[in-house]
Amino acid sequence: MRVALLCDVDQTVYHVGDEAIATSTTRRLEARGLQVTRVSRHEKYGPGGRAAARTLPALTFPWPLEQRAAYLGEIRRVLAGEPGALPAEDKLHAILERLREVDALVIGGGGSLTSRYGWLLDERIATAEAARSLGKRVVLSGQSLGPELTDADRAAVRSLLDSCDLVGLRDALSVRIARQIAPDHPAIVQVLDDAHGLGLPENGTAPELDERLLSVTLGGDGDPFPREQYAGIAAALIDAVVVRTGARVQMVPHMADPDSGGGDLDLHREVAARVAAEVELLPIELDTASAARTSAAGWVLSTRFHPVVFGAAAGAAVLAVPLNRYGATRMDGALRAHGLAGGAVPLAALWDPISGGPSALVDEVADALVAARPAEREHLRARAGGLRSAGESWWDGVVDVLSGARTASEVAAAVEPGPAPRQRWPEPLRRALAPYSTAVEAAPAPSAAIILRTRDRLRLLDRAIQDVLAQTRQDWELVVVDDAGDAAAVDAVLARHEGEAAGRIRVRHRAASTGMEAASNEGLRASTAPHIAVHDDDDTWHATFLQETLAHLGAHPEQEAVVVRTLIVHEHETATGFVEDEVFPSWPEIAGVRLVDYLAVNRNVPIAMLHRRRVHEAIGEYDESLPVVGDYAFHLALLQHAEVGFLDRPLAQWRHRRQAAGASSNSMYALSDGHRHYDAVLRERALREWTRENGIGLPLFLARNTESTVERSEERILEELRALREEVAELRARRSPLEELGRRAYRRVRRGR
């Protein structure tokens, strides 16, 4: 049987994990008698590597969203019988001819099915649909799905799942999402990562681990954390483990250009310069060599996924340190497969936003890792045989489906769940990690209540919920206030995320809309946390917004609120998602939050502020008599009452869709007349209150004085404009003869003179 294998391989930047998946899958299929043709990007083949003997070219999708969508549409037209939808030189035509030569398609892991890397999702969809159009069987193995998925990408994933006879996903969250998207699919199961076991002895014996070796792999991109601070935390963590174990340090890169470097190599050098212990910096190596190195170490520390897979399979003490939501779901999934629940330690837990350095948890985590080593070693060894057997059984099932020996439903039914995992860390550490991870099963009381106002903007609502789920602080409660919209539709969006949200989201459906401030008060009354943030459905946060603002208020008890630097993002909506057109800072000249600056105009939008709940005891709830500009009224009242801090970090995005109409529009554009009217109402109220107490004299004087100043300014500006016009006219008069000389010279040159 001839099988095409689609993985993320042979790229300019070598990625050990993706290549390991392809290598391991190829070996397993070939061991079962199949002939494998690798789908290749044909860019580079790693350090000293070479192309596989049998390859076919990969589809290459553009990065821009609209171009990607257009190309996928053209591919589908070709597959539907319209070959002219793409030019004859497009590689799809050659790929279709090569796919005719194979019997089936296997889509391996790597390049997770997520909107974060949407072009890879489109590549897999198009290749699977191409194979199906030719009558080939398709199996998807060892993938992660999401957790970041737009509504359009969820629909795209549905088409991919429908194209696959058998689907194997490598973590429980991915399985949950897939079954939710395609509830009628008969064969969606949880499996191991496809590279599980690479680097271990082929005879199945337990490896001899070097308990005096710490293997470290750090992803070159520290997003969402500042790079210098990420490097400092990593160095502190390495030193903490070395001090307790006496291990030597080997830094094993997983992603870099084999010729020009970059990626992990640069970050490793930066970290090594900070580490007190001696460090061996290794170059990027082929996947088999890299996997073997990690699988030989007694201790593994990584912010990348596959060192966690290699180390856990070998029985090492693995310290998995995810940077974000995407990494956390995959790393927790890998450790749970080995019976360790809540085993990953988010970098956020090890970061002190106030100092920018490591938190006190660095030492506590290192202590717990070393203390648990003897028992954990035995636990991992006891699980190893069963996992190896489950992996082989899965690939037997894949081959049976491809050959028709068994149905996908029969293979799926034979996949047995492993034993229930146990919580990895002791209870005190679980409590300390709980604000940063929902996987440790020690849910804390919420530190922040997030009020999300929405009305009939389902795509924006979905994005906003995912924005909250992506926060590095996870001890929040989210109250979605549906302001008299389609309640069933809102509930359907929330249902997509109920598994990941783990009970932290509630919804309040309002029968009638009485304004945004009334919606805010509804959320305020339905929540209990000591800090409040209003998150409109069309705005977004940087992933560390909650962590940094909570830390700031914790360090500044004299302040009742904190505002962050805000970016204005101009975007437009397409059929498949939102496209950013322009990004620039809002009020860049403002370096603090002062009442004097707010008297003329509101200087921040709700998305930029976190405040203490107790503020409302002093100044009341939001003013429901103001359908708009109520946030401005609240800010003015707050600044008269208390000190407000400022974080000069761009942690909030105020998103504008200037051309949008209807429900998707921004209130500042769609309700601009209302904004002007109620701004005047607000000022009139304040002026009347002042004059009742102090008389009309001062305002009367200021009004006349201001008018006179403006008149003089206007006269000065008009005079300057007149002078500029005269200067421009004079320059034009001087330029005309020169232009005529230039034209004559040009005509002579044209005539060859």
C-alpha positions in Angstrom: 0.0 0.0 0.0 1.3 3.5 -0.9 0.5 6.3 1.5 1.2 10.0 1.2 2.2 11.5 4.6 1.5 15.2 5.3 3.5 16.7 8.1 5.2 20.1 8.5 8.6 19.2 7.1 11.5 20.4 5.0 11.1 24.1 5.8 13.7 26.8 5.8 13.5 27.0 9.6 14.1 23.5 10.9 11.6 22.4 13.6 12.7 19.3 15.5 9.3 18.5 16.8 7.6 18.6 13.4 10.3 16.6 11.7 10.2 14.0 14.6 6.6 13.4 13.9 7.3 12.7 10.3 10.2 10.5 11.1 8.4 8.5 13.7 5.2 8.1 11.6 7.2 7.1 8.5 9.0 4.4 10.6 5.7 3.0 12.0 4.0 2.9 8.6 7.0 1.3 6.9 7.3 -1.2 9.7 3.8 -2.4 8.8 4.6 -2.8 5.1 3.4 0.5 3.7 5.4 2.6 1.2 5.5 6.3 2.4 5.7 9.4 0.2 6.3 12.5 2.2 4.6 15.7 1.4 7.5 18.2 1.4 8.0 21.9 1.3 11.3 21.3 -0.4 13.0 24.4 1.2 15.7 22.8 3.4 16.4 19.5 5.0 17.9 20.3 8.3 21.6 20.4 9.4 23.3 17.8 7.1 20.0 16.2 6.2 18.7 15.3 2.7 15.3 14.9 1.0 13.4 11.7 1.5 13.5 9.2 -1.4 9.9 9.7 -2.2 8.2 13.1 -1.9 5.4 15.1 -3.4 5.2 18.9 -3.1 3.1 20.6 -0.4 0.4 23.2 -1.1 1.6 26.6 0.0 -1.0 29.0 1.3 -0.3 32.7 1.6 -0.4 34.3 5.1 -2.9 37.1 4.5 -6.3 36.0 5.6 -8.2 37.2 2.5 -5.7 35.7 0.1 -5.8 32.4 2.0 -9.6 32.2 1.8 -9.5 33.1 -1.9 -7.0 30.3 -2.7 -8.9 27.7 -0.8 -12.0 28.7 -2.7 -10.2 28.3 -6.0 -8.8 24.9 -5.0 -12.3 23.8 -4.2 -13.6 24.9 -7.6 -10.9 22.8 -9.2 -11.8 19.8 -7.1 -15.4 20.3 -8.1 -14.6 19.9 -11.8 -13.5 23.4 -12.9 -9.7 23.0 -13.6 -9.5 26.5 -15.1 -10.2 28.0 -11.7 -6.4 27.9 -11.2 -3.7 28.5 -13.8 -2.1 25.5 -15.3 1.2 26.2 -13.5 -0.4 26.2 -10.0 1.1 23.3 -8.1 -2.3 21.9 -7.2 -2.6 20.3 -10.6 0.7 18.5 -10.2 -0.2 17.5 -6.6 -3.4 16.0 -7.8 -1.5 13.9 -10.4 0.9 12.7 -7.7 -2.0 11.9 -5.3 -3.4 9.6 -7.9 -0.3 7.4 -7.5 -1.0 6.7 -3.8 -3.7 4.7 -2.1 -4.3 6.9 1.0 -3.4 10.1 2.8 -2.2 10.3 6.5 -2.1 13.7 8.0 0.4 13.6 10.9 0.7 15.9 13.9 2.6 19.2 13.9 1.3 22.5 12.6 -1.6 22.2 15.0 -5.1 22.9 13.7 -5.5 26.4 15.1 -6.3 29.9 13.9 -2.8 30.9 15.2 -1.4 29.1 12.2 -4.4 29.3 9.9 -2.5 28.7 6.7 -1.5 25.3 8.0 -5.1 24.5 8.7 -6.0 25.5 5.2 -3.2 23.4 3.8 -4.5 20.3 5.6 -8.1 21.0 4.6 -7.2 21.4 0.9 -4.9 18.3 0.8 -7.5 16.2 2.5 -10.3 17.3 0.2 -8.0 16.7 -2.8 -7.4 13.1 -1.6 -11.1 12.6 -1.0 -12.0 13.9 -4.5 -9.8 11.1 -5.9 -11.5 8.5 -3.7 -8.6 8.0 -1.2 -9.0 7.2 2.4 -7.8 9.9 4.9 -6.6 9.5 8.5 -5.7 12.3 10.8 -3.3 11.4 13.6 -1.7 13.0 16.7 -2.9 16.5 16.1 -3.9 19.2 18.5 -7.0 21.2 17.7 -7.4 24.8 18.8 -7.8 26.1 21.4 -7.7 29.3 19.3 -10.3 29.0 16.6 -12.4 31.6 14.9 -15.9 30.8 14.0 -14.9 30.6 10.3 -12.0 28.2 11.2 -14.4 26.0 13.2 -16.5 25.6 10.1 -13.3 24.8 8.2 -12.3 22.2 10.8 -15.7 20.6 10.3 -14.9 20.1 6.6 -11.5 18.6 7.5 -13.0 16.2 10.0 -15.7 15.2 7.6 -12.9 14.3 5.1 -11.2 12.0 7.5 -12.2 8.4 8.1 -10.4 8.2 11.4 -9.3 11.1 13.7 -6.7 10.8 16.5 -6.1 13.9 18.7 -3.4 14.1 21.3 -5.1 15.9 24.2 -8.5 15.8 25.9 -9.4 19.5 25.0 -8.8 18.8 21.3 -11.0 15.8 21.4 -13.8 17.8 23.2 -13.6 20.5 20.6 -13.6 18.1 17.7 -16.6 16.2 19.0 -18.4 19.5 19.5 -17.7 20.6 16.0 -18.5 17.3 14.4 -20.8 15.5 16.8 -21.9 12.9 14.3 -18.3 11.8 13.4 -18.0 8.1 14.3 -14.3 7.9 15.0 -12.7 10.7 17.0 -10.4 9.4 19.7 -7.5 10.6 22.0 -4.1 9.2 21.1 -0.4 9.9 21.9 1.7 12.4 20.0 3.0 10.8 16.8 6.6 11.3 17.9 6.1 9.5 21.3 9.1 7.2 21.9 11.4 8.7 19.3 14.9 8.6 20.8 14.3 5.6 23.0 15.9 2.1 22.5 14.1 0.4 19.6 13.9 -2.9 21.5 11.5 -1.4 24.0 13.9 -1.5 27.0 14.0 1.3 29.5 16.6 3.9 28.7 19.6 4.6 31.0 19.0 8.2 32.1 21.8 10.5 33.2 20.5 11.9 36.5 23.3 14.5 36.4 22.1 16.0 33.1 19.6 18.8 32.7 18.4 19.1 29.1 16.9 22.6 28.4 15.0 23.7 25.4 13.6 27.3 25.3 11.5 28.6 22.5 13.0 31.7 20.9 9.8 33.7 21.1 8.8 34.6 24.6 5.5 36.1 23.7 3.5 37.4 25.6 6.3 38.1 28.1 9.0 40.8 27.5 12.0 38.9 26.0 14.6 40.1 28.6 12.3 39.1 31.5 11.6 35.7 29.9 15.3 35.0 29.6 15.9 36.1 33.2 13.1 33.8 34.6 14.4 30.9 32.5 18.0 31.4 33.8 16.7 31.6 37.4 14.8 28.3 37.0 17.8 26.6 35.5 20.0 27.7 38.4 17.4 26.6 40.9 17.3 23.0 39.4 21.1 22.9 39.1 21.6 23.9 42.7 19.3 21.1 43.9 20.6 18.4 41.6 24.2 19.2 40.8 23.3 18.5 37.1 25.2 19.9 34.2 23.3 21.9 31.7 22.8 21.1 28.0 20.8 23.5 25.9 19.1 21.7 23.0 17.5 23.9 20.4 14.4 22.8 18.6 13.8 25.6 16.0 16.4 27.5 14.0 17.7 28.0 10.5 20.5 25.4 10.1 22.5 27.9 8.0 21.8 31.4 9.5 20.8 30.4 13.0 18.3 32.6 14.9 15.3 31.2 16.8 16.1 29.1 19.8 19.8 29.5 19.3 19.8 33.2 20.0 17.6 32.8 23.1 19.8 30.0 24.4 22.9 32.2 24.2 21.1 35.0 26.0 20.0 32.7 28.8 23.4 30.9 29.1 25.0 34.3 29.7 22.8 34.7 32.8 23.1 31.2 34.2 25.6 30.8 37.1 26.3 27.1 36.2 28.4 26.1 33.2 26.2 25.6 30.1 26.8 23.5 27.0 25.2 25.3 24.0 24.4 22.8 21.3 23.7 23.6 17.6 20.4 22.7 15.9 20.6 18.9 15.1 18.5 16.5 13.1 15.3 15.3 14.9 16.6 11.9 15.7 19.8 13.2 17.4 17.9 15.9 19.3 15.3 13.4 20.5 18.0 11.0 21.7 19.7 13.8 23.6 16.6 14.8 25.5 15.6 11.2 26.1 19.0 10.5 27.8 18.6 13.3 30.4 17.3 12.7 33.9 15.9 16.2 34.1 14.2 18.2 31.3 13.1 21.8 31.3 11.3 23.2 28.3 9.0 25.9 27.0 8.6 23.9 23.8 6.2 20.9 23.4 8.2 18.0 22.1 11.0 17.9 24.7 8.1 17.3 27.1 7.0 14.4 24.9 10.5 12.9 24.6 11.4 13.4 28.3 8.2 12.0 29.8 8.4 8.9 27.5 11.9 8.3 28.7 10.9 8.7 32.4 12.7 12.0 33.1 11.6 14.6 35.6 10.1 17.1 33.1 9.5 20.7 34.0 7.1 21.9 31.3 6.8 25.7 31.3 4.1 26.9 28.8 4.1 30.5 27.8 0.5 30.8 26.7 -2.9 29.2 26.3 -1.8 27.3 23.2 1.2 25.8 24.9 -0.5 25.0 28.1 -3.3 22.8 26.6 -0.7 20.8 24.7 1.8 20.4 27.5 -0.8 19.5 30.1 -2.2 17.0 27.6 1.2 15.4 27.1 1.8 15.0 30.9 -1.8 13.8 31.5 -1.1 11.0 29.0 1.7 9.9 31.4 -0.7 10.1 34.4 0.4 13.5 35.7 -2.5 16.0 35.9 -1.8 19.7 36.3 1.8 19.0 35.7 2.8 22.0 33.6 3.9 25.2 35.3 2.9 28.3 33.4 5.7 30.8 33.0 3.3 33.4 34.3 3.4 31.8 37.7 7.2 32.2 37.8 7.1 35.9 36.8 6.8 38.9 39.0 5.4 41.8 36.9 6.4 44.4 39.4 10.1 43.6 39.4 10.2 42.0 36.0 12.1 39.1 37.4 11.4 35.6 38.8 8.7 35.2 41.4 9.1 33.3 44.7 7.5 30.3 43.1 10.7 29.5 41.2 12.3 27.9 44.3 9.0 26.3 45.4 8.6 24.6 42.0 12.3 23.4 41.9 11.9 22.0 45.5 8.7 20.1 44.5 10.3 18.8 41.3 13.3 17.3 43.1 11.3 16.0 46.0 8.9 14.1 43.7 11.6 12.6 41.6 11.9 9.1 43.2 8.2 8.4 43.2 7.6 10.0 39.8 10.4 7.9 38.2 8.7 4.7 39.3 5.3 6.1 38.2 6.6 6.9 34.7 8.3 3.5 34.3 5.1 1.7 35.4 3.1 3.6 32.7 5.7 3.3 29.9 4.8 -0.3 28.8 1.1 0.5 28.6 1.7 3.7 26.6 4.0 1.9 24.2 1.4 -0.8 23.6 -1.3 1.8 23.1 0.8 3.6 20.5 1.5 0.4 18.5 -2.2 -0.6 18.7 -3.2 2.8 17.3 -0.9 2.4 14.3 -2.2 -1.1 13.7 -5.7 0.4 13.6 -4.6 3.2 11.2 -3.3 0.6 8.8 -6.4 -1.5 9.1 -8.6 1.5 8.3 -6.4 2.4 5.3 -6.5 -1.1 4.0 -10.2 -1.7 4.7 -9.5 -4.5 7.2 -11.5 -2.7 9.9 -13.9 0.2 9.9 -12.9 3.5 11.6 -15.7 2.9 14.1 -14.3 -0.5 15.0 -10.8 1.0 15.5 -12.1 3.9 17.6 -14.1 1.5 19.8 -10.9 -0.4 20.5 -9.0 2.6 21.8 -9.0 2.3 25.6 -8.6 5.3 27.9 -5.6 5.0 30.1 -5.8 5.0 33.9 -7.0 8.2 35.6 -4.1 10.7 36.2 -3.1 11.9 39.6 -2.4 15.5 40.5 1.4 16.0 40.2 2.1 18.7 42.7 1.5 18.8 46.5 -1.5 20.8 47.6 0.3 24.0 48.7 2.0 24.3 45.3 -1.3 23.6 43.5 -2.9 26.4 45.4 -0.1 28.8 44.5 -0.3 27.7 40.8 -4.1 27.9 40.7 -4.4 31.6 39.7 -2.4 30.7 36.5 -3.8 27.3 35.5 -7.1 25.6 35.5 -5.4 22.2 35.2 -4.3 21.9 38.9 -7.8 21.4 40.2 -7.5 23.9 43.1 -9.8 26.7 41.8 -9.2 29.9 43.8 -11.8 32.6 44.5 -11.8 35.0 41.5 -9.6 38.0 41.8 -11.2 39.9 38.9 -14.8 40.2 37.6 -14.9 40.8 33.9 -18.1 42.4 32.6 -18.5 41.6 28.9 -21.3 43.7 27.2 -22.6 42.3 24.0 -25.6 42.5 21.6 -26.0 40.5 18.4 -22.3 40.4 17.6 -21.6 36.7 17.8 -18.3 36.8 16.0 -17.0 39.6 18.2 -18.4 37.9 21.3 -16.5 34.7 20.4 -13.3 36.6 20.0 -13.7 38.4 23.2 -14.3 35.2 25.2 -11.2 33.7 23.7 -9.3 36.8 24.6 -10.3 36.3 28.3 -9.4 32.6 28.1 -5.9 33.6 26.9 -5.1 35.7 29.9 -2.0 34.6 31.9 -4.1 35.1 35.1 -7.0 32.6 35.1 -8.6 33.5 38.5 -11.4 35.5 37.0 -15.2 35.3 36.7 -16.7 36.4 33.4 -20.3 37.8 33.3 -21.6 38.1 29.8 -24.4 40.6 29.7 -26.5 40.0 26.6 -28.2 43.4 26.1 -31.5 42.2 24.6 -29.9 40.2 21.8 -30.6 36.7 20.5 -30.3 34.7 23.7 -30.1 31.3 22.0 -27.3 32.4 19.7 -25.3 33.9 22.7 -25.8 30.6 24.6 -24.5 28.7 21.6 -21.3 30.8 21.5 -20.7 30.3 25.2 -21.3 26.5 24.9 -18.2 26.3 22.6 -16.0 27.3 25.5 -17.8 25.8 28.5 -15.2 22.9 28.9 -12.2 25.2 28.9 -14.0 27.9 31.0 -14.7 25.3 33.8 -17.7 27.1 35.2 -16.1 30.6 35.3 -18.6 32.1 32.7 -22.1 33.2 33.5 -24.6 35.0 31.2 -27.3 37.5 32.0 -29.9 37.9 29.3 -31.7 41.3 29.4 -35.2 41.4 28.0 -34.9 45.0 26.9 -31.9 47.3 26.4 -31.7 50.4 28.5 -28.1 51.4 27.6 -24.5 50.3 28.0 -24.3 51.5 31.6 -27.3 49.5 32.7 -25.7 46.5 31.2 -22.5 47.3 33.2 -24.5 47.5 36.4 -26.2 44.2 35.6 -22.7 42.6 35.4 -21.6 44.4 38.5 -24.4 43.1 40.6 -24.0 39.5 39.2 -20.3 39.3 40.2 -18.4 39.2 43.5 -14.6 39.6 42.8 -12.8 42.5 44.4 -11.6 44.0 41.1 -13.7 45.0 38.1 -12.9 45.3 34.3 -15.4 46.2 31.6 -14.5 44.3 28.4 -16.7 45.3 25.5 -17.1 42.5 23.0 -15.2 44.3 20.2 -12.0 45.2 22.1 -9.1 43.0 23.2 -6.3 42.7 25.8 -2.7 41.7 25.7 -2.4 38.3 27.3 -0.8 39.7 30.5 -3.3 42.5 31.0 -5.0 41.0 34.1 -1.7 39.8 35.6 0.0 43.1 35.3 -2.9 45.3 36.4 -3.7 43.0 39.4 0.0 43.1 40.4 0.1 46.9 40.1 -2.9 47.4 42.4 -1.5 44.9 44.8 1.7 46.9 45.0 -0.2 50.2 45.2 -2.9 50.0 47.9 -3.2 53.8 47.7 -4.6 53.6 44.2 -8.2 52.6 43.4 -7.7 51.8 39.7 -5.0 51.5 37.0 -5.1 52.4 33.4 -2.8 50.9 30.7 -1.3 52.3 27.5 -3.8 51.6 24.7 -3.4 50.8 21.1 -6.0 51.8 18.5 -6.5 49.1 16.0 -8.2 49.8 12.7 -9.6 46.6 11.3 -12.2 45.4 8.8 -14.3 42.3 8.7 -14.1 39.6 6.0 -16.1 36.5 5.5 -13.5 34.5 7.3 -12.4 36.8 10.1 -11.0 40.2 11.0 -8.1 41.8 9.2 -6.0 44.5 10.9 -5.2 47.6 8.8 -3.4 49.9 11.1 -2.2 50.1 14.7 -1.1 53.1 16.6 -1.0 54.4 20.2 -4.0 56.2 21.7 -3.0 59.5 23.3 0.7 58.8 23.1 1.5 62.1 24.9 -0.3 61.1 28.0 2.0 59.6 30.7 -0.4 59.4 33.6 -4.0 59.5 34.7 -4.9 63.0 35.9 -8.2 64.8 36.3 -6.9 67.8 34.5 -6.3 65.8 31.3 -9.8 64.3 31.5 -11.7 67.6 31.8 -11.5 68.3 28.1 -12.1 64.7 26.8 -12.2 61.1 28.0 -8.7 59.7 27.8 -9.3 56.0 28.1 -11.9 53.5 27.1 -13.2 50.7 29.5 -10.9 48.0 28.0 -7.9 49.9 29.4 -8.8 50.0 33.1 -9.0 47.7 36.1 -10.6 49.2 39.3 -11.4 48.0 42.8 -15.0 47.1 43.5 -15.0 49.2 46.6 -14.9 52.3 44.4 -18.6 51.9 43.7 -19.4 52.1 47.4 -18.0 55.7 47.3 -19.2 57.0 43.9 -22.1 54.7 43.1 -22.8 52.5 40.1 -22.6 53.5 36.5 -25.0 56.3 35.5 -27.8 54.7 33.7 -29.3 58.0 32.6 -26.4 58.3 30.1 -27.0 55.7 27.3 -23.5 56.6 26.0 -20.5 58.5 27.6 -21.3 56.8 30.9 -17.7 55.5 31.1 -16.6 59.1 30.8 -18.9 60.1 33.7 -17.5 57.2 35.8 -13.9 58.2 35.0 -14.5 61.8 36.1 -16.2 60.7 39.3 -13.4 58.2 40.0 -10.6 60.8 39.5 -12.3 63.3 41.8 -12.5 60.6 44.5 -9.2 58.7 44.2 -5.7 58.3 42.8 -5.5 56.2 39.6 -2.3 54.5 38.5 -0.8 54.2 35.0 1.1 51.3 33.3 3.1 52.5 30.3 2.7 49.1 28.6 0.4 48.6 25.5 -1.8 46.0 27.2 -5.2 47.0 25.7 -6.5 47.2 22.1 -9.3 49.6 21.3 -10.6 48.2 18.0 -12.3 50.4 15.3 -14.2 49.3 12.3 -14.8 52.6 10.7 -16.7 51.2 7.7 -18.9 48.7 9.6 -22.6 49.2 9.8 -25.4 47.8 11.9 -24.6 45.6 14.9 -20.9 45.3 14.0 -20.3 49.1 14.1 -18.5 51.0 16.8 -20.7 53.1 19.0 -18.4 56.1 18.6 -19.2 56.1 14.9 -22.7 54.7 14.7 -23.9 56.8 17.7 -21.7 59.9 17.1 -24.7 62.2 17.4 -25.7 60.6 20.7 -22.1 60.9 22.0 -22.1 64.7 21.2 -25.5 65.1 22.8 -24.8 63.3 26.0 -21.4 64.8 26.4 -23.2 68.1 26.4 -25.7 66.8 28.9 -22.9 65.6 31.2 -21.1 69.0 31.0 -24.3 70.9 31.6 -25.1 68.9 34.7 -21.6 69.6 36.1 -21.8 73.3 35.3 -25.2 73.7 36.9 -24.0 71.9 40.0 -21.0 74.2 40.3 -22.9 77.4 39.7 -25.5 76.5 42.3 -22.7 76.4 44.9 -20.4 79.1 43.6 -22.4 81.4 41.3 -22.1 82.2 37.6 -19.3 84.8 37.8 -16.2 82.6 37.1 -17.8 80.5 34.3 -19.0 83.8 32.7 -15.5 85.3 32.8 -13.9 82.1 31.5 -16.3 81.7 28.7 -15.7 85.3 27.4 -11.9 85.0 28.0 -11.8 81.6 26.2 -13.8 83.0 23.2 -11.4 86.0 22.9 -8.4 83.7 23.0 -9.9 81.5 20.3 -10.7 84.5 18.1 -7.1 85.7 18.4 -5.8 82.3 17.6 -8.0 82.0 14.6 -6.8 85.4 13.3 -3.2 84.4 13.8 -3.8 81.1 12.0 -5.6 82.8 9.1 -2.7 85.3 8.7 -0.2 82.4 8.6 -2.3 80.7 6.0 -2.4 83.8 3.8 1.4 84.1 4.1 1.8 80.5 3.1 -0.4 80.9 0.1 1.6 83.8 -1.1 4.8 81.9 -0.7 3.4 78.9 -2.6 2.3 81.1 -5.4 5.7 82.6 -5.7 7.4 79.2 -5.7 5.1 78.0 -8.5 5.9 81.1 -10.5 9.6 80.4 -10.2 9.1 76.7 -11.1 7.1 77.2 -14.3 10.1 78.3 -16.5 12.2 75.5 -15.1 9.5 73.0 -15.9 9.3 74.2 -19.5 13.1 73.9 -19.9 12.9 70.3 -18.6 10.1 69.4 -21.0 12.2 70.8 -23.9 15.2 68.8 -22.8 13.1 65.6 -22.5 11.7 66.1 -26.1 15.3 66.5 -27.5 16.4 63.3 -25.8 13.3 61.4 -27.2 14.2 62.6 -30.7 17.8 61.4 -30.2 19.4 64.8 -30.5 
